[in-house]
Amino acid sequence: MVVRIEDVAPVVREAQYAVRGPIVARAQELERQGREIIYCNIGNPQALGQRPISWVRQVLALVEYPELLDRVPAGTFPADAVEVARHVLRASEHGLGAYTESKGLRFVRDAIADFIHARDGIPADPEAIFLTDGASKGVQSVLRLLIADARDGVLIPTPQYPLYSATITLYGGAAVPYTLDEAAQWGLSLADLERSYEQARARGIRPRAICVINPGNPTGAVLDARNVEDVLRFARERGLAVLADEVYQDNVYLPGDRFVSFASVLERLGLRDVSLFSFHSVSKGYLGECGHRGGYLECRNVPPAVMDEITKLQSIALCANSVGQIVTYLLVRPPLPGEPSHETWTRERGEVLESLRRRAAIVERGLDAIPGISCNRVAGAMYAFPQITLPEGATDTEWCLALLEETGICVVPGAGFGQQAGTWHFRTTILPPVEQLEAVVERIGRFHVSFCERRRR
């Protein structure tokens, strides 16, 4: 039998993932034809010139090819990189070519628990931590756990990262959007949470969980401790689990802002009747190791029987990839003060984050200065989500496709993330190098004026 499109499961056909949708496919086609394309569609730092952190690549080189430990002259690698590589090889027992236990290597989970304790001042249980292929696989596992049928709803922000809407569709559940307030710098409103919850209940949907992305993708907003507390109290009152997507926790740019984890507030409030699932990743922050697919899921207030079901889901896929697990270890266990690599690691980390801070300001101010485009503060994460004023009849998808064809700049229409009716947006990364980014903003400005003039004729 030849599988026809009609034979494909409807939920697969209905799922949409705009970040790598038709506009990106067209960009790749143009690139094959020899066009220069600037990919601002996805948070893929190293594809846009970010250098890997030396510490990560030095240790990986040694653990992937252990013979180097005895073959290269002393001093080729920093002594602490050699020591950590030997520790990884001892602790992983069989090297990185073997399966690990389903939850992931225990010594890595121990290190994550120590990282959470150091970050938040709260205890963390290694047995409640699962190593995953990036944060995405952890999110998918939890959504798979919670969605039984079309009546099961999950509250997701609007705009949102389409991993959530696509996965909920694939699992046959109901996405319940709650609106972030663009006029208040993409603020989160309790009133809108209540409204979305009640409207879902009126449609016969059973809300099971609420997803929060902090710092925000695509908005770049950063929640403060009061926002986090409001979400947790709302979840408790409504009997919801909380999914906290915290992969951008190192990407906070504005003076006075800081990342506040959901776990820290949950423990401060002493809440024991709200299940919390928190996600982190090596793909973002200052590492940008997207291709290594490392990350973790931490569970709090989750009964042992439910933990067993998560372990079963992990076991069906055997385990997260072992190299990604080690990169996760290197994220949570960087060189310590006094160790040979600490100075280099501190400098490289600082350079990446400072450059991102500068680029966030360039994008925000540059786009906001263009007539017909307004851009909120890029307080965190790696994106801007500006609003564009378009002539009657034009759409953001048409605008983004024309931008690609005329300038080679690939961005994603706001429709792929969700937006208020009657408004148009696009998402762009802040990741191109500074010199290129300034040219990108300038080109977008010229294009927007030209596009609007043509469509008004």
Phi, psi and chi 1 to 4 in degrees:
 res  aa     phi    psi   chi1   chi2   chi3   chi4
   1 MET       -  136.8  157.3 -178.4  164.5      -
   2 VAL   -92.1  123.6  174.0      -      -      -
   3 VAL   -72.3  121.4  176.6      -      -      -
   4 ARG   -95.4  164.0  -56.1  163.8  -59.2  163.3
   5 ILE   -60.2  -31.8 -171.7   63.4      -      -
   6 GLU   -67.5  -22.1  -52.3   92.2   80.9      -
   7 ASP   -80.7  -15.9  -60.3  -41.7      -      -
   8 VAL   -72.4  137.7  174.6      -      -      -
   9 ALA   -53.0  133.6      -      -      -      -
  10 PRO   -54.7  -37.1  -27.4   35.0      -      -
  11 VAL   -65.3  -29.6  -69.9      -      -      -
  12 VAL   -70.3  -43.5  175.4      -      -      -
  13 ARG   -66.9  -31.1  -76.2 -177.9  -82.2  145.1
  14 GLU   -80.7  -25.2  -68.7  166.0   10.3      -
  15 ALA   -67.9  137.6      -      -      -      -
  16 GLN  -126.5  139.0  -59.6  -68.2  -36.1      -
  17 TYR  -136.9   89.1 -174.6   68.6      -      -
  18 ALA   -65.2  -26.9      -      -      -      -
  19 VAL   -58.3  -30.0  171.5      -      -      -
  20 ARG  -128.4   48.9  -72.0 -167.3  171.6  178.9
  21 GLY   -93.8 -155.9      -      -      -      -
  22 PRO   -59.8  -35.0  -22.0   31.5      -      -
  23 ILE   -66.0  -39.0  -70.6  175.7      -      -
  24 VAL   -67.9  -38.8 -178.5      -      -      -
  25 ALA   -59.8  -40.2      -      -      -      -
  26 ARG   -66.4  -38.6  176.2   58.4  178.9  159.3
  27 ALA   -60.4  -42.3      -      -      -      -
  28 GLN   -66.7  -36.1  -67.4  166.3  -21.6      -
  29 GLU   -64.7  -43.7 -178.3 -178.5  -15.3      -
  30 LEU   -63.9  -37.7  -68.8  171.9      -      -
  31 GLU   -64.3  -39.8 -167.9  171.1   41.1      -
  32 ARG   -64.4  -25.1  -73.8 -168.5  -67.5  -90.0
  33 GLN   -83.5   -0.5  -64.7  171.4    9.2      -
  34 GLY   103.2    0.4      -      -      -      -
  35 ARG   -74.2  144.9  -72.6  -79.8  -57.0  -83.4
  36 GLU   -83.3  123.5  179.4 -172.5    2.3      -
  37 ILE  -117.1  133.4  -55.8  -62.0      -      -
  38 ILE  -104.3  109.6  -58.2  173.7      -      -
  39 TYR   -85.3   99.9  -73.1   98.0      -      -
  40 CYS  -106.9   20.3  -63.7      -      -      -
  41 ASN   -88.0  -18.5   61.3  -61.7      -      -
  42 ILE  -145.7  149.0 -166.0  167.0      -      -
  43 GLY   -79.1   80.3      -      -      -      -
  44 ASN  -124.8   74.4 -165.8   11.7      -      -
  45 PRO   -55.6  -45.0  -26.1   35.1      -      -
  46 GLN   -71.1  -23.3  -66.3 -174.8   22.8      -
  47 ALA   -69.9  -18.8      -      -      -      -
  48 LEU  -110.2   23.0  -70.7  167.7      -      -
  49 GLY   102.4   -1.2      -      -      -      -
  50 GLN   -70.7  129.0 -179.4  174.2  -49.8      -
  51 ARG   -78.0  140.6  -68.4 -177.2   59.2 -170.8
  52 PRO   -61.5  149.8  -20.3   31.1      -      -
  53 ILE   -69.8  128.8  -62.1  -65.9      -      -
  54 SER   -55.8  -43.1  -60.8      -      -      -
  55 TRP   -53.4  -45.1  167.1 -109.0      -      -
  56 VAL   -64.6  -48.8  172.2      -      -      -
  57 ARG   -72.3  -31.1  -65.8  -51.5  179.0   87.3
  58 GLN   -65.5  -47.6  -71.9  165.4  -12.2      -
  59 VAL   -66.8  -41.6  176.2      -      -      -
  60 LEU   -60.8  -41.6  -77.9 -172.4      -      -
  61 ALA   -57.3  -40.6      -      -      -      -
  62 LEU   -74.1  -40.1  -65.7  168.4      -      -
  63 VAL   -79.4  -25.6  -62.7      -      -      -
  64 GLU   -76.6  -29.6  -77.9  -84.6   58.9      -
  65 TYR  -134.3   77.1 -171.6   43.2      -      -
  66 PRO   -58.9  -21.9  -23.4   33.5      -      -
  67 GLU   -59.9  -23.3  -72.8   86.2  -13.8      -
  68 LEU   -60.2  -30.6  -74.5  175.9      -      -
  69 LEU   -58.5  -30.8  -71.8  163.9      -      -
  70 ASP  -105.6  -11.1  -59.8  -44.2      -      -
  71 ARG   -99.8  -30.3  -68.2 -173.4  179.9 -177.3
  72 VAL   -85.9  148.9  -59.7      -      -      -
  73 PRO   -61.8  147.6  -19.9   31.2      -      -
  74 ALA   -55.5  136.7      -      -      -      -
  75 GLY    95.2  -10.3      -      -      -      -
  76 THR   -62.4  -41.4  -56.4      -      -      -
  77 PHE  -113.9  147.3  -69.1   88.3      -      -
  78 PRO   -57.7  147.5  -22.5   32.9      -      -
  79 ALA   -60.3  -36.8      -      -      -      -
  80 ASP   -71.7  -31.1   52.5  -15.5      -      -
  81 ALA   -64.8  -40.4      -      -      -      -
  82 VAL   -64.2  -44.9  171.6      -      -      -
  83 GLU   -63.1  -44.7 -178.1 -178.7  -15.9      -
  84 VAL   -66.6  -39.1  167.1      -      -      -
  85 ALA   -60.5  -43.9      -      -      -      -
  86 ARG   -63.6  -39.0  -67.9 -168.8 -173.2  -79.3
  87 HIS   -62.3  -45.3  171.8   66.5      -      -
  88 VAL   -59.5  -44.4  166.8      -      -      -
  89 LEU   -65.8  -39.2  -68.3  167.7      -      -
  90 ARG   -66.9  -45.7  -74.6 -166.7  -56.9  -89.5
  91 ALA   -72.4  -28.3      -      -      -      -
  92 SER   -84.8   -9.9   58.3      -      -      -
  93 GLU    67.4  -56.1  -70.9 -170.4   80.7      -
  94 HIS  -108.7   10.1  -51.8  -64.8      -      -
  95 GLY    80.7  177.4      -      -      -      -
  96 LEU   -85.0   -2.0  -58.9 -166.8      -      -
  97 GLY   -88.9   -0.4      -      -      -      -
  98 ALA  -104.8  154.5      -      -      -      -
  99 TYR   -60.4  151.1  -68.8  132.6      -      -
 100 THR  -105.2  176.8   72.4      -      -      -
 101 GLU   -63.3  160.2   59.5 -179.1  -70.3      -
 102 SER   -59.4  -40.2  -62.4      -      -      -
 103 LYS   -71.8  -18.5  -75.1 -174.5  175.4 -178.0
 104 GLY   111.2  166.3      -      -      -      -
 105 LEU   -57.3  131.3  -67.5  161.3      -      -
 106 ARG   -63.8  -40.2  173.6   61.3 -168.0 -124.8
 107 PHE   -65.7  -28.7   80.8   95.0      -      -
 108 VAL   -70.9  -41.9  179.3      -      -      -
 109 ARG   -66.5  -34.3  -67.8 -175.2  -75.4  118.2
 110 ASP   -61.3  -42.9  -75.1  -21.6      -      -
 111 ALA   -66.3  -36.4      -      -      -      -
 112 ILE   -65.8  -42.1  -66.9  168.4      -      -
 113 ALA   -60.0  -41.1      -      -      -      -
 114 ASP   -64.4  -39.6  -68.8  -18.4      -      -
 115 PHE   -61.5  -45.6  165.2   80.3      -      -
 116 ILE   -64.8  -41.1  -67.0  168.0      -      -
 117 HIS   -62.3  -43.9  179.4  -99.3      -      -
 118 ALA   -67.1  -38.1      -      -      -      -
 119 ARG   -70.3  -43.6 -176.7 -167.8   67.8 -169.0
 120 ASP  -113.1  -11.7  -64.5  -27.5      -      -
 121 GLY    70.8   26.3      -      -      -      -
 122 ILE  -126.7  153.6   58.8  176.8      -      -
 123 PRO   -72.2  153.4   24.9  -32.2      -      -
 124 ALA  -138.8  142.9      -      -      -      -
 125 ASP  -101.8  117.0  179.6    5.1      -      -
 126 PRO   -57.6  -27.7  -21.4   31.5      -      -
 127 GLU   -75.2  -11.1  -73.4  -57.1  -50.2      -
 128 ALA  -102.1   16.2      -      -      -      -
 129 ILE  -118.2  133.5  -66.2  169.2      -      -
 130 PHE  -121.7  130.6  -62.6   80.8      -      -
 131 LEU   -84.7  135.4  -61.5  179.8      -      -
 132 THR  -132.8  161.0   55.7      -      -      -
 133 ASP   -78.1   81.7  -71.9  -29.4      -      -
 134 GLY    75.3  168.5      -      -      -      -
 135 ALA   -65.7  -28.2      -      -      -      -
 136 SER   -56.4  -42.3  -62.3      -      -      -
 137 LYS   -67.1  -33.6  -71.7  -62.5 -176.7 -177.5
 138 GLY   -66.0  -44.0      -      -      -      -
 139 VAL   -58.8  -45.8  170.0      -      -      -
 140 GLN   -63.0  -38.6  -69.8  167.8  -19.6      -
 141 SER   -62.8  -44.0  -68.9      -      -      -
 142 VAL   -68.3  -41.3  174.9      -      -      -
 143 LEU   -64.6  -37.8  -69.4  174.9      -      -
 144 ARG   -62.0  -36.5  176.5   65.9  -73.9  174.8
 145 LEU   -65.1  -36.8 -164.0   76.0      -      -
 146 LEU   -94.3  -22.8  -64.3  173.9      -      -
 147 ILE   -99.2  116.8  -64.5  171.9      -      -
 148 ALA  -101.4  -38.9      -      -      -      -
 149 ASP  -157.2 -172.4   57.2   43.7      -      -
 150 ALA   -67.2  -12.7      -      -      -      -
 151 ARG   -84.5  -12.2  -67.8  172.9  -63.0  169.0
 152 ASP   -84.8  120.4  -73.1  -32.3      -      -
 153 GLY  -110.9  151.7      -      -      -      -
 154 VAL  -129.5  123.2  179.6      -      -      -
 155 LEU   -74.3  127.1  -83.8   74.6      -      -
 156 ILE  -131.6  146.5   60.9  173.7      -      -
 157 PRO   -68.6  152.8   25.0  -32.7      -      -
 158 THR  -127.1  114.1  -60.3      -      -      -
 159 PRO   -76.7  157.7   25.8  -33.2      -      -
 160 GLN  -138.4  164.0   50.9   96.8   28.8      -
 161 TYR   -77.7  124.0  174.8   44.7      -      -
 162 PRO   -66.0   -3.3   16.3  -27.1      -      -
 163 LEU   -52.0  -39.9  163.3   71.1      -      -
 164 TYR   -71.5  -52.8  -66.8   92.0      -      -
 165 SER   -63.9  -39.2   54.5      -      -      -
 166 ALA   -66.3  -43.5      -      -      -      -
 167 THR   -68.1  -41.8  -57.1      -      -      -
 168 ILE   -60.3  -40.5  -67.6  166.4      -      -
 169 THR   -63.4  -46.1  -62.1      -      -      -
 170 LEU   -58.6  -35.4  -77.6  174.2      -      -
 171 TYR   -90.1    3.1  -65.6  159.7      -      -
 172 GLY    79.0   18.7      -      -      -      -
 173 GLY   -94.9 -168.8      -      -      -      -
 174 ALA  -120.6  122.0      -      -      -      -
 175 ALA   -78.2  130.9      -      -      -      -
 176 VAL  -116.8   96.2  179.2      -      -      -
 177 PRO   -71.5  139.2  -12.7   27.9      -      -
 178 TYR  -119.7  138.2   63.3   89.4      -      -
 179 THR   -87.8  129.9  -56.4      -      -      -
 180 LEU   -85.6  141.2  -57.5  176.4      -      -
 181 ASP   -88.0  105.2 -173.8   -4.5      -      -
 182 GLU   -63.4  -35.8 -174.0  169.5   10.9      -
 183 ALA   -68.4  -16.8      -      -      -      -
 184 ALA  -113.7   41.4      -      -      -      -
 185 GLN    56.5   42.2  -59.8  -66.4  -28.3      -
 186 TRP    61.7   39.5  -60.8  113.7      -      -
 187 GLY   -71.6  155.4      -      -      -      -
 188 LEU   -97.9  127.9 -172.7  154.1      -      -
 189 SER  -113.4  127.0  159.3      -      -      -
 190 LEU   -61.8  -36.1  -93.3  178.7      -      -
 191 ALA   -62.0  -38.6      -      -      -      -
 192 ASP   -73.7  -33.6 -160.7   78.9      -      -
 193 LEU   -59.2  -46.9  -71.1 -179.6      -      -
 194 GLU   -60.9  -45.0  -65.8  -79.9    3.1      -
 195 ARG   -61.8  -45.7 -177.2  164.7   51.5 -108.7
 196 SER   -63.4  -41.4  -62.8      -      -      -
 197 TYR   -62.1  -48.9  178.3   91.3      -      -
 198 GLU   -66.9  -38.1  -65.0  -59.7  -21.1      -
 199 GLN   -64.3  -38.0  -71.7  174.2  -10.3      -
 200 ALA   -64.5  -45.1      -      -      -      -
 201 ARG   -60.8  -37.8  -70.5  -72.4  -59.7  -88.8
 202 ALA   -65.6  -24.8      -      -      -      -
 203 ARG   -90.4    6.4  -60.8 -162.5  -50.1  -89.6
 204 GLY    84.7   14.6      -      -      -      -
 205 ILE   -92.4  140.7  -65.3  170.0      -      -
 206 ARG  -101.3   98.8  -55.8  171.2  -58.9 -153.0
 207 PRO   -62.0  129.7  -24.4   36.3      -      -
 208 ARG  -110.3  -27.8  -57.0  -69.3  -52.5  -79.4
 209 ALA  -157.4  163.7      -      -      -      -
 210 ILE  -126.1  133.8  177.1  172.0      -      -
 211 CYS  -101.4  136.8  -61.2      -      -      -
 212 VAL  -132.2  133.0 -177.1      -      -      -
 213 ILE  -109.9  115.9  -52.3  170.8      -      -
 214 ASN  -144.2  120.7  179.3   43.0      -      -
 215 PRO   -57.5  159.8  -27.7   38.0      -      -
 216 GLY   -81.9  141.3      -      -      -      -
 217 ASN  -123.7  113.9  176.3    6.6      -      -
 218 PRO  -100.7    7.8   36.7  -37.3      -      -
 219 THR   -80.6  -27.9   64.5      -      -      -
 220 GLY    77.4    8.1      -      -      -      -
 221 ALA   -79.0  152.1      -      -      -      -
 222 VAL  -120.9  124.7  177.5      -      -      -
 223 LEU   -79.1  144.3  -59.4 -177.5      -      -
 224 ASP   -95.9  177.5   61.1   21.6      -      -
 225 ALA   -60.7  -34.7      -      -      -      -
 226 ARG   -65.9  -42.4  178.0   61.6 -177.9  -87.9
 227 ASN   -58.2  -46.6  -65.0  143.7      -      -
 228 VAL   -62.3  -43.4  175.1      -      -      -
 229 GLU   -61.8  -42.0 -175.1  173.7  -36.7      -
 230 ASP   -59.3  -44.4  -75.1  -14.4      -      -
 231 VAL   -63.0  -43.9  171.3      -      -      -
 232 LEU   -65.8  -40.9  -70.8  170.9      -      -
 233 ARG   -66.7  -41.2  -68.2 -170.0 -172.8  -79.5
 234 PHE   -59.5  -45.4  171.7   79.6      -      -
 235 ALA   -61.3  -40.7      -      -      -      -
 236 ARG   -64.3  -45.6 -176.4 -172.3 -167.0 -168.5
 237 GLU   -64.6  -32.4  -68.4  165.9    2.6      -
 238 ARG  -100.8    1.6  -61.6  -59.9 -171.2  175.8
 239 GLY    69.5   41.2      -      -      -      -
 240 LEU  -109.6  146.7  -56.3  175.0      -      -
 241 ALA   -79.5  159.5      -      -      -      -
 242 VAL  -120.1  129.0  176.3      -      -      -
 243 LEU  -107.9  113.9  -78.7   70.7      -      -
 244 ALA  -107.2  105.8      -      -      -      -
 245 ASP   -87.6  105.4 -177.2  -25.4      -      -
 246 GLU  -120.7   34.5  -61.4  174.9  -23.9      -
 247 VAL   -71.4  -17.7  -57.5      -      -      -
 248 TYR  -101.8   24.5  -61.6   99.6      -      -
 249 GLN   -62.5  -23.6   59.0 -170.8 -101.8      -
 250 ASP   -86.0  -11.0  -76.6  -51.7      -      -
 251 ASN   -99.0   76.0  -58.1  111.4      -      -
 252 VAL  -127.5  122.7  177.5      -      -      -
 253 TYR  -112.4  -24.0  -52.0  125.2      -      -
 254 LEU   -90.1  139.9  -61.5 -176.8      -      -
 255 PRO   -57.7  134.8  -21.9   32.4      -      -
 256 GLY    93.8  -22.7      -      -      -      -
 257 ASP   -82.7  149.2  -79.5   -3.5      -      -
 258 ARG  -150.6  155.5   66.5 -177.5 -174.6   90.3
 259 PHE   -77.5  132.7  167.0   72.6      -      -
 260 VAL  -122.0  116.8  178.1      -      -      -
 261 SER   -76.3  150.3   76.0      -      -      -
 262 PHE   -65.6  -34.7  -88.4   78.8      -      -
 263 ALA   -62.2  -41.1      -      -      -      -
 264 SER   -64.7  -40.4   66.2      -      -      -
 265 VAL   -73.6  -38.6  177.6      -      -      -
 266 LEU   -55.6  -45.7 -176.9   85.1      -      -
 267 GLU   -71.4  -38.0  -65.3  -58.7  -38.4      -
 268 ARG   -62.6  -38.4  174.9  169.2   58.8   79.3
 269 LEU   -78.4  -12.9  -64.3  175.8      -      -
 270 GLY    69.5   27.9      -      -      -      -
 271 LEU   -77.5  124.7  -60.7 -178.4      -      -
 272 ARG  -117.9    1.9  -65.6  -69.2  174.5  -99.6
 273 ASP  -117.6   25.2   49.2   -0.2      -      -
 274 VAL  -128.0  118.7  176.4      -      -      -
 275 SER   -78.2  129.5  -69.6      -      -      -
 276 LEU  -120.8  129.6  171.6   64.6      -      -
 277 PHE  -118.9  114.6  -57.1   92.4      -      -
 278 SER  -111.4  142.9  -57.7      -      -      -
 279 PHE  -126.2  141.6  -49.1   94.6      -      -
 280 HIS  -141.4  164.0 -163.3   11.9      -      -
 281 SER  -151.1  155.1  169.7      -      -      -
 282 VAL   -88.1   -4.1  -54.6      -      -      -
 283 SER   -76.3  -23.9  -60.2      -      -      -
 284 LYS  -115.5 -140.9  -48.1  -56.3  177.9 -175.3
 285 GLY    57.6 -128.3      -      -      -      -
 286 TYR  -110.1   -9.2   58.9   91.8      -      -
 287 LEU   -77.7  -50.6  -72.0 -168.2      -      -
 288 GLY    64.2   29.3      -      -      -      -
 289 GLU   -88.6   59.5  -67.5  -75.1   -2.9      -
 290 CYS   -59.4  -43.5  -59.1      -      -      -
 291 GLY   -69.9  -17.5      -      -      -      -
 292 HIS   -83.0  -10.0  -83.4  120.0      -      -
 293 ARG    48.5   61.8  -51.1  -51.8  -58.6  130.1
 294 GLY  -115.4  147.4      -      -      -      -
 295 GLY   179.5 -179.4      -      -      -      -
 296 TYR  -149.5  158.4   70.3   78.8      -      -
 297 LEU  -118.6  127.4  153.9   67.0      -      -
 298 GLU  -113.3  134.9 -169.8 -145.1    7.5      -
 299 CYS  -112.6  137.9  -53.3      -      -      -
 300 ARG  -132.4  142.1  -70.8 -179.9 -178.0  -98.8
 301 ASN    57.8   42.3  -60.0  -27.1      -      -
 302 VAL  -116.9  118.6  176.0      -      -      -
 303 PRO   -61.5  153.7  -20.0   31.4      -      -
 304 PRO   -54.1  -39.0  -27.3   35.2      -      -
 305 ALA   -63.8  -35.9      -      -      -      -
 306 VAL   -72.8  -38.8  178.6      -      -      -
 307 MET   -58.5  -37.6  -63.6  -76.8  -75.2      -
 308 ASP   -62.5  -36.1  -70.7  -16.6      -      -
 309 GLU   -69.3  -37.1  -64.0  -57.6  -44.5      -
 310 ILE   -64.5  -41.7  -59.2  174.5      -      -
 311 THR   -60.3  -38.3  -56.6      -      -      -
 312 LYS   -64.1  -42.8  179.6  169.8   67.5 -179.8
 313 LEU   -60.2  -42.2  -73.3  173.2      -      -
 314 GLN   -61.5  -40.8  -69.1  -79.2  101.1      -
 315 SER   -66.6  -31.9  -59.2      -      -      -
 316 ILE   -60.8  -33.0  -69.0  170.2      -      -
 317 ALA   -95.1    7.2      -      -      -      -
 318 LEU    75.5  -66.0  -65.9  172.3      -      -
 319 CYS  -172.6  166.1   64.2      -      -      -
 320 ALA   -70.0  155.9      -      -      -      -
 321 ASN   -61.6  140.6   82.7   89.4      -      -
 322 SER   -70.0  -34.4   60.0      -      -      -
 323 VAL   -66.9  -41.8  178.1      -      -      -
 324 GLY   -60.6  -35.1      -      -      -      -
 325 GLN   -62.5  -40.1  -67.0 -173.1   40.7      -
 326 ILE   -71.3  -37.6  -59.1  -51.3      -      -
 327 VAL   -62.2  -37.7  179.4      -      -      -
 328 THR   -61.4  -41.5  -56.0      -      -      -
 329 TYR   -58.8  -43.0  175.9   71.7      -      -
 330 LEU   -70.5  -26.9  -61.0  174.2      -      -
 331 LEU   -65.6  -46.8  168.6   67.7      -      -
 332 VAL   -87.8  -12.6  -59.7      -      -      -
 333 ARG  -127.8   71.4 -162.4  -72.8 -174.6 -161.8
 334 PRO   -75.0  173.7   29.8  -35.4      -      -
 335 PRO   -58.6  137.8  -21.9   32.7      -      -
 336 LEU   -92.3  156.9  -57.0  176.1      -      -
 337 PRO   -53.0  134.3  -27.0   35.6      -      -
 338 GLY    93.8  -17.0      -      -      -      -
 339 GLU   -83.4  153.7  -66.4 -178.8  -18.5      -
 340 PRO   -57.5  -33.5  -24.8   33.0      -      -
 341 SER   -89.3   -5.3  -63.2      -      -      -
 342 HIS   -62.7  -42.4 -176.2  -99.1      -      -
 343 GLU   -63.5  -45.3 -176.5  178.1  -14.8      -
 344 THR   -64.1  -44.0  -60.4      -      -      -
 345 TRP   -61.3  -43.9  173.6   83.8      -      -
 346 THR   -62.3  -43.5  -59.8      -      -      -
 347 ARG   -65.1  -48.3  174.4  176.1   51.6   78.6
 348 GLU   -64.6  -42.6  -67.9  178.9  -12.6      -
 349 ARG   -61.0  -46.2  177.0 -177.1 -176.4  -85.6
 350 GLY   -62.7  -39.4      -      -      -      -
 351 GLU   -64.0  -41.9  -72.2  172.0   -9.6      -
 352 VAL   -63.3  -50.2  169.7      -      -      -
 353 LEU   -68.1  -36.5  -66.6  176.4      -      -
 354 GLU   -67.1  -39.8  173.3   58.5   19.6      -
 355 SER   -64.0  -40.9  177.9      -      -      -
 356 LEU   -64.3  -38.9  -72.5  170.6      -      -
 357 ARG   -61.3  -44.6 -174.1 -165.2   63.8   77.7
 358 ARG   -62.5  -43.0  -72.5  178.3   57.3 -153.9
 359 ARG   -68.4  -35.0  -75.3 -179.4  -89.0  177.5
 360 ALA   -59.0  -42.3      -      -      -      -
 361 ALA   -67.7  -39.8      -      -      -      -
 362 ILE   -61.2  -46.3  -71.4  169.2      -      -
 363 VAL   -65.9  -49.4  169.2      -      -      -
 364 GLU   -59.1  -52.2  169.2 -163.8  -35.4      -
 365 ARG   -70.6  -39.6  -66.3  169.6 -172.0  161.5
 366 GLY   -65.4  -46.6      -      -      -      -
 367 LEU   -70.0  -38.1  -67.4  178.1      -      -
 368 ASP   -67.6  -20.9 -161.6   50.4      -      -
 369 ALA   -84.1   -8.7      -      -      -      -
 370 ILE   -81.2  125.3  -61.6  169.1      -      -
 371 PRO   -57.3  129.4  -24.4   34.9      -      -
 372 GLY    90.8   -0.3      -      -      -      -
 373 ILE  -129.3  132.1  -61.0 -178.4      -      -
 374 SER  -125.3  136.7   61.9      -      -      -
 375 CYS  -131.9  124.7 -175.0      -      -      -
 376 ASN   -71.1  172.0  -83.2  -19.8      -      -
 377 ARG   -59.6  139.7  -66.7  174.3  -53.3 -169.1
 378 VAL   -97.2   87.4 -179.0      -      -      -
 379 ALA   -82.2  -23.0      -      -      -      -
 380 GLY  -163.0 -174.0      -      -      -      -
 381 ALA    62.1 -148.2      -      -      -      -
 382 MET  -135.2   23.3  -63.8  178.5  171.0      -
 383 TYR  -141.7  159.7  -43.9   96.8      -      -
 384 ALA  -122.7  150.8      -      -      -      -
 385 PHE  -131.4   68.6 -163.8   65.3      -      -
 386 PRO   -72.4  151.4   23.1  -30.5      -      -
 387 GLN   -91.7  138.7 -176.8  173.4  155.8      -
 388 ILE  -119.7  137.3   47.5  178.8      -      -
 389 THR   -92.9  122.4  -58.8      -      -      -
 390 LEU  -118.9  152.2  -64.0  176.7      -      -
 391 PRO   -61.5  155.2  -20.4   32.1      -      -
 392 GLU   -56.6  133.2 -173.6  174.9   -6.9      -
 393 GLY    94.6  -18.0      -      -      -      -
 394 ALA   -86.4  153.7      -      -      -      -
 395 THR  -125.1  163.8   67.8      -      -      -
 396 ASP   -67.6  -28.9   50.9    5.1      -      -
 397 THR   -66.2  -43.9  -61.1      -      -      -
 398 GLU   -62.0  -41.2  -66.4  170.7  -17.1      -
 399 TRP   -61.9  -46.9 -173.2   93.8      -      -
 400 CYS   -66.4  -38.0  -69.2      -      -      -
 401 LEU   -67.9  -41.9 -174.8   57.1      -      -
 402 ALA   -65.8  -38.7      -      -      -      -
 403 LEU   -58.1  -44.8  176.2   72.0      -      -
 404 LEU   -62.2  -49.4  170.9   66.1      -      -
 405 GLU   -63.0  -38.5  -63.1  -78.7   -3.1      -
 406 GLU   -89.8  -28.0  -65.0  177.6   33.2      -
 407 THR  -121.7  -15.9   71.2      -      -      -
 408 GLY    80.4    8.6      -      -      -      -
 409 ILE   -93.9  124.8  -62.0  168.3      -      -
 410 CYS  -105.8  110.5 -178.3      -      -      -
 411 VAL  -124.4  176.7  -62.3      -      -      -
 412 VAL  -117.2  133.5 -171.2      -      -      -
 413 PRO   -65.8  147.9   19.4  -29.0      -      -
 414 GLY   -60.5  -25.8      -      -      -      -
 415 ALA   -56.9  -28.3      -      -      -      -
 416 GLY   -74.7  -10.9      -      -      -      -
 417 PHE  -114.7  -14.4  -60.4   87.1      -      -
 418 GLY    94.9  136.1      -      -      -      -
 419 GLN  -157.5  158.8   55.6 -164.9   -9.7      -
 420 GLN   -61.5  140.1  -73.9  -77.1   77.0      -
 421 ALA   -55.9  136.1      -      -      -      -
 422 GLY    88.0   -0.4      -      -      -      -
 423 THR  -117.3  154.5   66.9      -      -      -
 424 TRP  -128.4  142.3  -55.2  111.2      -      -
 425 HIS  -143.1  172.7  -62.3   78.4      -      -
 426 PHE  -144.3  154.0   67.7   94.3      -      -
 427 ARG  -107.0  133.8 -170.8 -169.3   80.0  161.2
 428 THR  -130.5  147.6  179.1      -      -      -
 429 THR   -77.6  166.0   70.8      -      -      -
 430 ILE  -105.9   18.6   62.4  169.8      -      -
 431 LEU   -87.1  -23.0  -66.8  174.1      -      -
 432 PRO   -57.1  152.1  -26.5   35.9      -      -
 433 PRO   -53.8  154.2  -23.4   32.4      -      -
 434 VAL   -52.1  -48.9  168.8      -      -      -
 435 GLU   -61.3  -42.7  -39.4   76.6   55.8      -
 436 GLN   -69.2  -37.0 -170.1  179.3   56.8      -
 437 LEU   -64.7  -40.3 -165.9   57.8      -      -
 438 GLU   -61.6  -39.1  -69.9  170.6  -22.0      -
 439 ALA   -68.2  -36.9      -      -      -      -
 440 VAL   -60.9  -48.1  164.8      -      -      -
 441 VAL   -61.1  -42.3  170.9      -      -      -
 442 GLU   -63.2  -43.6 -175.7 -178.4  -16.2      -
 443 ARG   -64.3  -40.2  -81.6 -165.0 -124.3  172.5
 444 ILE   -61.3  -41.2  -70.8  174.3      -      -
 445 GLY   -61.4  -47.7      -      -      -      -
 446 ARG   -63.6  -41.8  -70.6 -160.7  -53.9  -93.4
 447 PHE   -62.6  -44.9  163.3   79.1      -      -
 448 HIS   -60.9  -43.4 -176.9   66.0      -      -
 449 VAL   -60.4  -46.2  170.8      -      -      -
 450 SER   -64.8  -45.0  171.9      -      -      -
 451 PHE   -59.7  -47.2  178.8   88.9      -      -
 452 CYS   -66.3  -38.8  -68.4      -      -      -
 453 GLU   -62.2  -43.7  -73.9  176.5   -8.9      -
 454 ARG   -64.4  -42.5  -65.8 -165.0  -54.3  -92.8
 455 ARG   -74.0  -19.0  -69.2  -58.1  -62.6  -98.8
 456 ARG   -85.5  -13.6  -71.6 -167.4 -175.5  102.9
 457 ARG   -70.2      -  -70.8  173.0 -171.2  160.7
